[in-house]
Amino acid sequence: MDMEVAWLEDFLAVVAHGGFSRAAENRNITQPALSRRIRALEDWVGTPLFHRTTHTVELTAAGESFQVTAEETLRRLASGRDEAREVAQGHTELLRFAATNALSLTFFPAWLRRVEATLPFNINVQMVANHMEICERMMIQGQSQFLLCHHYPAASTLLAPGQFRSVHIGDDMLVPVSAPDAAGRPLHTLPGHTDAPVAYVAYRPESGMGRIVAAALETALPATHLKPTFTSHLAKLLVTMALDGRGLGWSPLSLVAEHLDRGELVRAGDESWDIPMEIHLYRSRARQSAVAEKFWAHVAGRAPA
């Protein structure tokens, strides 16, 4: 039996969505059709890839091993296809970026301008901005060559170090902010109490900064009591809700510096509540196009020590 690339995409969709129903919806096919294709892939591999129970679908040990192969195969196919198309069309300078929403607005334009000013060759940039989990999936599937995102050592990531590498290209800070009261004091103040938790505008779990705040609350920040009043993966929307007085929130300093300067927002806690972050550029460890490799070498060579 010949293996089909679509089976690998089906397999990774089940992994990503934690089950056949949501994966089938994502792949725009029926659940029975998806199940048949996964069975065909398992027949081709020669062993079950999933434990199937009434309520859960989990990878077998063989499935965990095969996941790495499936991801790497799709990345290499996507990279090879795109490079061939670019050569045929004369667009060998194209670079494909994914970036988290906040960094696409606050960091990427000026950073790219600085890099381009020192590049000895021209580039054509394609950018997709979204929340962290979608950006990670784009990297895993080879849809983007580079990912620009915040990095915090204790926060989880889908980009396995054995398959991806990153370089530190900047710094940022998550600071707790709140709308002020009439006297200029924060309406919502850390830490909150068990009987009176502080109102909180929170990131969704698929947000990179949501993972960072969650990790910092578990490992680095003082104990606090928070009551979520609004949730989103968009940092800019959470800033808007904080300005509206709905609760305090941790926001990148790069996104709220002007609001703080104008007094529209104030700090909701002292510097012990700040969360320092690095800004990283990620790439696959697999070979990229010639221009992507030259771009990476140039950026990595100029990265902070």
Disulfide bonds with the S-S distance in Angstrom:
none
